[in-house]
Amino acid sequence: MTQGQIYGFVTFLVIVVVMLVRSGEVKLWQAICMCLMGFYLAMTPLAHIVVWAVNLVVKAVA
């Protein structure tokens, strides 16, 4: 996949997650987890920021 296709796929996933959240079928924390999963899978440049934020949270909790 090219980088453009990855961005398109991630955008599609975000739209689906937003629609699920608006319908009330998915809780916000579940949507956040799905978004994080999407960024980890796509490994877009934003994924590095997400990895950093998750590491901060994990270290704060542990």
Residue pairs with C-beta under 8 A, 6 or more apart in sequence:
1 9
3 44
6 42
6 43
6 44
7 42
7 44
9 42
10 38
10 39
10 42
10 44
13 34
13 35
13 38
14 35
14 38
17 26
17 31
17 34
17 35
17 38
18 31
20 26
20 31
21 28
21 31
26 34
36 50
36 54
39 46
39 47
39 50
40 47
40 50
40 51
